[in-house]
Amino acid sequence: MVVNIGKVLSNDWEYVKKEIKAINDATTSNGAILKVIFENDYLPEDMHKIKLCEICTELKVAGLQYLA
């Protein structure tokens, strides 16, 4: 999945977290793993990337193992 850049840039973290959780739950309940794409070119602040990593860690997104 690609995160909703508009919601990230407007710091609507509750929405972002709920969306990632919903998709992660649907994905993992069907035996798959979720890869979350941040689109870093559009994120002007490192704090956005840090917050997204924190959310994905908290939600135990399995695709974290693919970070490069």
N, C-alpha and C positions, 0 to 999 in steps of 0.2 A: 504494500500500500504506500501511497505518497501522502504525507501529512498535509492537512489543509493549511497552506501557507498564509492565507488571509487571517485565519484564526490564530496562528502562531505569531504573526507580526502584530496583531492587535492584543496579544497577551491573554487570549481567551483560553487559558490553560485547562479550565474545567471541561470545556467542549472538546479540546484536543485529547485530553485523557479519556473521556467517555467514548470518543470515536475509536481511539486505538484499542481500548478495552473491548468494545463490542466486536471489532473485527478480529482481534486476537482470540477472544472466546469462541467465535464462530470457526475460526481457522483451526485452533487446537482441538476443538471438540470433534473435528472431522479427521484428526490424525495428521494434520499438516503443520508447518511452522510458518510464522509470519515474518516477513522482512519489511521493516519500516524505512522508507526513504525520506530523508529530511530536505533534499534540494538545497544544499548548503550555499549555492551561489546566490540564492535569494535572501539569505539570512545575514543581515548586516552586523549583528552582534553575536559574540561568542556565547553570551548568556542564553540565547535561544537554543543553541546546540546543546549546551549543558543541561538546560531544563528538559529538552526532549529526551536526552539520555537518562536523566533521572526518572522521568515518567515511564520510559520503556523498561528500566531496571525494576521499578516498583511493581509494574504489571507483569514482570517476568516474561517478557517477550522473548521467545526461544531464539529468534533470528539474531539476537545480540552476538551469537557466536560467529557471525559472518562479518563483523565490523573489520574494516581494513584501515 
